[in-house]
Amino acid sequence: MSSIFLIGLGALALLALYLFLRTSRRASDKRDSDHADEHAADVTVDHGDAHKGHSHSLPAGETEVLAPEAGDFDSVHKGKAAYRGCKFDPDEVRRTRNFVGPKIDLSNLPPVNPVVQAALAAVDENRIREHMLRLSGELPLMVGGKSIKIATRSTHHGDLQHALAYIVEQYQALGIAARRVPYKVRGKQLENIEAVIPGKTNPDKVVVIGSHLDSTAGRPWSVEAQAPGADDDGSGTVGVLELARAIKDMGLPYTVRILHFTGEEQGLWGSYAYSDLVAAAKTDVVAMVQVDMIGYCGKPGNRVDIHDGADKNGSHSIAVAFFRAIARYGINLKPVDTHNHAVDDRSDHAGFLDHGYKAVLISEEFTDDGFNPNYHQLSDRVKNCNLPYMVEVVKAIIALTVDLAGGK
């Protein structure tokens, strides 16, 4: 009888050990979650189907929205049009933590172009601040001669239409052609904005510079009534608008298309749709640069990241051009070539990579110790951004775009 008792004790001990290890593994998986907001864990997303398995409750006045259908985007994006967030994939961060990327040659830099230098000097922090305050709902927008205050830029909220109109009017005021480019998700029409600065000598060659206009405060599957999104991605939106102002009269050889995507927070919808159009038209896109979250710098050093997907499709050449542009013009930034796959599918460059184009993401630091604590929160407001830092990033994007578009 004592032997049976001992066997029973042993079995109980093994069961207890199994339960302990399983609980520990679940806790570890939860800590390693790549979503910055607590709500993402409540949602299981299946491409081409509605969000399922969620247990969240929506605030009053918000309604659930559906995920896209399988045929809404080109099959090259299969399984990807779902909310992921921009924070680094923790597995990829661990894998590449001690990886040293390829050395970038900063020798034999060309002399400074005085036209570009003057454009960099003209980047205006006050103008940037005003646009960001208006787009984050802290000041009213002026649209069609009317003062309109928005509280959100949620892809599914009516306020986004006011933000779209505001951006189009800004380009019109600059004398730049801009249009809404429609796309559909599950039968519902949504819109991106495309502004075009035609190339002077080789207009068929195209540089695409992107940002996303939509915002979220952590519930992208719903119609959010409040989502200021000053940094994410009000900063990129205003940054590329400032880029347009800077280069519009330079007569660059290649065409520059500036995009304001929507549906980014739901799963890169607008950029997947637009990249499908570009690929179907066999457009000669020489480079795509996505500008997403460039307004926060919580540590000394002015670090700015460029994500080239470990040279996916030859995209490292854009990173090299970025480093050299910063060095050439003495811009006050410390560029970092992440050279890994941690954000390949987490911003609007992803669709272009899927179609074989060279594409990168330029951002503030996305790793854990430098990540914006206001990400997808109601606290993502202009007062929590670092505008002097953002000015330097905008300068770098201007200098890079001139180089990519064949300028001197």
FENCOR-V435159 format. One record per residue. OMEGA is omega in whole degrees, 0 to 359 (none if undefined). Layout:
OMEGA, OMEGA
This chain:
180, 179, 177, 178, 180, 178, 178, 177, 180, 179, 178, 180, 179, 178, 179, 179, 179, 180, 179, 181, 180, 178, 180, 180, 179, 179, 179, 178, 180, 180, 184, 181, 182, 176, 182, 184, 187, 186, 187, 181, 182, 189, 172, 185, 178, 182, 178, 179, 177, 173, 183, 173, 182, 180, 182, 173, 183, 174, 180, 177, 179, 180, 179, 174, 186, 173, 183, 173, 185, 184, 184, 183, 178, 183, 178, 179, 189, 177, 187, 189, 182, 182, 179, 187, 185, 183, 183, 168, 187, 179, 180, 177, 180, 183, 187, 187, 183, 181, 176, 182, 180, 179, 180, 183, 178, 179, 176, 177, 177, 178, 179, 174, 184, 178, 178, 179, 179, 179, 178, 180, 183, 177, 193, 180, 181, 178, 177, 181, 183, 178, 182, 177, 180, 183, 178, 175, 181, 169, 178, 170, 169, 183, 180, 181, 180, 177, 183, 178, 180, 179, 185, 169, 176, 181, 187, 183, 181, 179, 179, 178, 177, 179, 176, 180, 180, 181, 178, 180, 177, 177, 178, 179, 178, 182, 181, 179, 179, 180, 172, 179, 185, 170, 183, 173, 183, 176, 181, 180, 173, 185, 164, 171, 177, 173, 187, 171, 187, 175, 185, 185, 179, 187, 180, 174, 190, 169, 179, 175, 187, 170, 173, 185, 183, 182, 173, 172, 173, 180, 186, 178, 182, 174, 188, 181, 178, 177, 187, 174, 181, 178, 185, 353, 173, 181, 178, 179, 181, 179, 181, 173, 177, 174, 180, 178, 186, 190, 191, 183, 183, 182, 181, 183, 184, 175, 174, 173, 179, 187, 170, 184, 170, 180, 180, 185, 179, 182, 175, 187, 185, 182, 173, 180, 182, 179, 175, 178, 181, 181, 180, 179, 182, 179, 180, 178, 182, 178, 172, 179, 176, 181, 187, 180, 179, 187, 183, 175, 187, 182, 175, 173, 177, 178, 172, 184, 168, 187, 185, 178, 182, 178, 178, 181, 182, 186, 179, 178, 177, 177, 178, 179, 179, 179, 183, 177, 179, 180, 183, 185, 176, 182, 187, 179, 171, 181, 177, 175, 184, 173, 174, 185, 190, 180, 182, 184, 189, 171, 195, 171, 189, 182, 179, 174, 180, 182, 174, 179, 169, 182, 179, 171, 172, 185, 163, 181, 181, 180, 189, 187, 180, 187, 182, 182, 180, 181, 178, 178, 174, 179, 177, 184, 186, 181, 180, 176, 179, 188, 174, 175, 181, 177, 180, 179, 178, 177, 181, 180, 176, 182, 178, 183, 177, 180, 182, 182, 174, 180, 181, none
